[in-house]
Amino acid sequence: MITAGRSHHAALRALGNRWLEILWHCLTKGVLYDEKINVANRNRALGRVA
């Protein structure tokens, strides 16, 4: 299924890159992954209201 003009492989690469960014921040800051924090940060970065 192609959505938003992306192929399946491009969507997988984008998802992988997002997880690598999350992992990098967790490792460099020495914190465990917390989904609530990640969602809040992502919404704030995208300008969304919770």
C-alpha positions in Angstrom: 0.0 0.0 0.0 1.4 3.4 -1.0 0.3 6.4 1.1 1.5 10.0 1.0 3.5 9.3 -2.1 5.9 6.9 -0.3 6.7 3.3 -1.3 6.7 0.6 1.3 10.5 0.5 1.6 10.7 4.3 2.0 8.2 4.1 4.8 10.2 1.4 6.5 13.4 3.5 6.2 11.6 6.5 7.7 10.4 4.4 10.6 13.8 3.0 11.1 15.4 6.4 11.1 12.9 7.6 13.7 13.7 4.7 16.0 17.4 5.3 15.5 17.0 8.9 16.6 15.0 7.8 19.7 17.7 5.2 20.6 20.5 7.8 20.1 18.9 10.3 22.4 18.3 7.6 25.1 21.9 6.4 24.9 23.5 9.8 24.9 21.3 11.1 27.8 21.4 7.8 29.7 17.6 7.5 30.1 15.3 4.6 29.4 12.7 4.8 26.6 9.3 6.1 27.8 6.5 6.2 25.2 4.6 9.0 27.0 7.7 11.2 26.9 8.3 10.3 23.2 4.7 11.1 22.2 4.7 14.4 24.1 8.0 15.4 22.5 6.8 14.4 19.0 3.6 16.3 19.4 5.4 19.4 20.7 7.8 19.2 17.7 5.0 18.9 15.2 3.0 21.8 16.9 0.1 19.5 18.0 -1.9 20.2 21.1 -2.4 17.2 23.4 
